[in-house]
């Protein structure tokens, strides 16, 4: 291997390990998530809804009764709609609104190079697939500085440290998706795609009419 390339690879791996400073165990295994009108054991519960684990430098910015162009399709990385939000994990709810989530280690590189030991992370729960007009709920913002790796020597180990793990295994209380929560509006990119689709349909219809006139 070229010596310079070897040094670059070693430096990259070392930097990656040095940044591995946040471990998550993100799942809802015991609490229900009610859909609109849900109550008691009969529900209805949010089943087939998108859930995201999100990091933000400022915490939850959504407020009750407003609409936001959030991106439910984002699986990992920066999302549009609300500035500086990054999706760390994404899953789909099952029976009673439970989700299996994931256990993972994240670095500052996962949030665009910002310090992952600062800011906040929280769970965003969508009523369904996150399409326009659906309700969603942001729940339980946690100060990321409370979950920093510390081995006593100022080092950040590259493996999960269960003593400093962020867990959402049991959401604090049963939560509700209802008409008082925020709603999803299409992003500018979605509007653009809708416009292109409409233009395509118009051109196809125009072409069909021209052919009909020739016959």
C-alpha positions as CSV (number, residue, x, y, z in Angstrom):
1,X,0.0,0.0,0.0
2,X,1.2,3.5,-0.8
3,X,2.7,5.0,2.4
4,X,0.8,8.3,2.1
5,X,-2.5,6.4,1.5
6,X,-1.8,4.2,4.6
7,X,-1.2,7.2,6.7
8,X,-4.4,8.8,5.5
9,X,-6.4,5.6,6.2
10,X,-4.9,5.4,9.8
11,X,-5.6,9.1,10.4
12,X,-9.2,8.7,9.2
13,X,-9.8,5.6,11.4
14,X,-8.2,7.3,14.4
15,X,-10.3,10.4,13.9
16,X,-13.5,8.3,13.6
17,X,-12.8,6.4,16.8
18,X,-12.0,9.7,18.6
19,X,-15.4,11.1,17.7
20,X,-17.4,8.0,18.8
21,X,-18.9,9.6,21.8
22,X,-22.6,8.9,22.0
23,X,-24.3,5.5,22.4
24,X,-28.0,5.0,21.9
25,X,-30.4,2.3,22.8
26,X,-33.5,3.7,21.1
27,X,-36.8,1.8,21.2
28,X,-40.2,1.8,22.7
29,X,-40.9,-1.6,24.1
30,X,-43.5,-1.0,26.8
31,X,-45.6,2.2,26.4
32,X,-48.5,2.8,24.0
33,X,-48.7,5.6,21.5
34,X,-52.3,6.6,20.9
35,X,-53.6,7.7,17.5
36,X,-56.3,10.4,17.3
37,X,-59.2,9.5,19.6
38,X,-57.2,6.8,21.3
39,X,-58.0,5.7,24.8
40,X,-57.7,2.6,26.9
41,X,-56.5,-0.8,25.8
42,X,-58.7,-0.6,22.6
43,X,-56.7,2.3,21.2
44,X,-56.5,3.1,18.4
45,X,-52.7,3.2,18.5
46,X,-50.2,4.5,16.0
47,X,-49.4,1.5,13.9
48,X,-47.2,1.9,10.8
49,X,-46.2,5.4,11.9
50,X,-42.7,6.8,11.2
51,X,-40.5,7.5,14.2
52,X,-37.2,9.4,14.1
53,X,-34.4,9.9,16.7
54,X,-33.3,13.5,16.0
55,X,-30.4,15.7,17.2
56,X,-30.8,19.5,17.3
57,X,-28.5,22.2,18.6
58,X,-31.6,24.0,20.1
59,X,-33.9,21.2,21.1
60,X,-37.5,20.9,20.1
61,X,-38.6,23.9,18.0
62,X,-42.1,22.8,17.1
63,X,-45.1,24.1,19.1
64,X,-48.7,23.0,19.6
65,X,-51.1,23.9,16.8
66,X,-48.7,24.7,14.0
67,X,-47.6,23.1,10.8
68,X,-44.0,22.3,9.8
69,X,-42.3,21.1,6.6
70,X,-40.5,18.2,8.3
71,X,-39.1,15.3,6.4
72,X,-40.4,12.0,7.5
73,X,-38.5,10.1,4.8
74,X,-35.1,11.0,6.2
75,X,-33.3,7.9,7.4
76,X,-30.0,9.4,8.5
77,X,-28.4,12.8,8.2
78,X,-29.6,16.4,7.9
79,X,-33.2,17.0,7.2
80,X,-34.9,20.0,5.6
81,X,-37.8,22.0,7.0
82,X,-36.3,22.9,10.4
83,X,-32.8,24.2,10.4
84,X,-30.0,22.1,11.8
85,X,-32.0,19.0,12.6
86,X,-30.3,15.7,12.0
87,X,-31.9,12.3,11.9
88,X,-29.8,9.6,13.7
89,X,-32.3,6.7,13.4
90,X,-35.6,5.9,11.8
91,X,-38.1,3.1,12.4
92,X,-41.8,2.2,11.9
93,X,-44.2,1.6,14.8
94,X,-45.9,-1.7,15.3
95,X,-48.6,-3.0,17.7
96,X,-49.5,-0.4,20.4
97,X,-47.1,2.0,18.8
98,X,-44.0,0.1,19.8
99,X,-40.8,0.2,17.7
100,X,-37.6,-1.8,17.9
101,X,-35.3,1.0,17.0
102,X,-31.6,0.3,17.3
103,X,-28.5,0.3,19.5
104,X,-25.8,2.4,17.8
105,X,-22.8,4.7,18.4
106,X,-22.8,8.2,16.8
107,X,-20.1,10.7,16.2
108,X,-20.0,14.4,15.5
109,X,-19.6,13.5,11.9
110,X,-23.2,12.3,11.9
111,X,-24.4,15.8,12.6
112,X,-22.4,17.7,10.1
113,X,-19.3,18.1,12.2
114,X,-21.0,19.8,15.1
115,X,-20.3,18.7,18.7
116,X,-22.7,15.8,19.4
117,X,-22.0,16.3,23.1
118,X,-23.9,19.6,23.0
119,X,-27.4,20.3,21.9
120,X,-30.4,18.0,22.4
121,X,-32.0,14.8,21.0
122,X,-35.6,13.7,21.0
123,X,-38.0,11.4,19.3
124,X,-40.5,12.5,16.6
125,X,-43.5,10.4,16.1
126,X,-45.7,10.6,13.0
127,X,-49.3,9.5,12.8
128,X,-48.5,7.5,9.6
129,X,-46.0,7.8,6.8
130,X,-45.5,11.5,7.4
131,X,-47.3,12.8,4.3
132,X,-48.8,16.2,4.3
133,X,-51.6,17.0,6.7
134,X,-50.8,14.2,9.2
135,X,-50.1,15.0,12.8
136,X,-46.8,14.4,14.5
137,X,-45.5,14.8,18.1
138,X,-42.0,15.7,19.3
139,X,-41.3,14.1,22.7
140,X,-38.7,14.1,25.5
141,X,-35.9,16.4,24.6
142,X,-32.7,15.3,26.3
143,X,-29.6,17.4,27.0
144,X,-26.9,15.6,25.0
145,X,-24.1,16.7,27.4
146,X,-25.6,14.3,30.0
147,X,-24.8,11.3,27.8
148,X,-21.1,11.9,27.0
149,X,-18.6,9.1,27.1
150,X,-16.1,9.4,30.0
151,X,-13.6,6.7,30.8
152,X,-12.0,8.8,33.5
153,X,-9.0,9.7,31.3
154,X,-10.8,12.1,28.9
155,X,-10.9,9.5,26.1
156,X,-13.9,8.4,24.0
157,X,-14.1,4.7,23.6
158,X,-15.3,3.4,20.2
159,X,-17.8,0.9,21.8
160,X,-21.1,1.5,23.6
161,X,-20.7,2.4,27.2
162,X,-23.9,1.2,29.0
163,X,-23.2,3.5,31.9
164,X,-23.7,6.6,29.6
165,X,-26.2,5.3,27.1
166,X,-29.2,7.3,25.9
167,X,-32.2,5.1,26.2
168,X,-35.9,5.5,25.3
169,X,-36.8,2.0,26.1
170,X,-39.8,3.2,28.1
171,X,-41.3,6.5,26.9
172,X,-42.1,8.3,30.2
173,X,-45.9,8.1,29.7
174,X,-48.4,6.9,27.1
175,X,-48.3,9.6,24.5
176,X,-51.1,10.9,22.2
177,X,-51.1,12.0,18.5
178,X,-54.1,14.3,18.3
179,X,-55.5,17.5,16.7
180,X,-53.6,19.7,19.2
181,X,-50.2,18.5,17.9
182,X,-48.2,19.9,15.0
183,X,-49.0,18.8,11.4
184,X,-46.9,18.0,8.4
185,X,-46.9,20.3,5.3
186,X,-45.1,19.4,2.1
187,X,-41.6,20.7,1.6
188,X,-40.6,22.9,-1.3
189,X,-39.0,19.9,-3.0
190,X,-42.3,18.0,-2.7
191,X,-44.2,20.9,-4.3
192,X,-41.6,20.8,-7.1
193,X,-42.2,17.1,-7.7
194,X,-45.9,17.6,-7.7
195,X,-45.5,20.4,-10.3
196,X,-43.4,18.2,-12.5
197,X,-46.0,15.4,-12.3
198,X,-48.8,17.8,-13.2
199,X,-46.8,19.1,-16.1
200,X,-46.2,15.5,-17.3
201,X,-49.9,14.7,-17.1
202,X,-50.7,17.9,-19.0
203,X,-48.2,17.1,-21.8
204,X,-49.4,13.5,-22.1
205,X,-53.1,14.7,-22.3
206,X,-52.1,17.3,-24.9
207,X,-50.3,14.6,-27.0
208,X,-53.2,12.3,-26.8
209,X,-55.7,15.0,-28.0
210,X,-53.4,15.8,-30.9
211,X,-53.4,12.1,-32.0
212,X,-57.1,11.9,-31.6
213,X,-57.6,14.9,-33.9
214,X,-55.4,13.2,-36.6
215,X,-57.5,10.1,-36.7
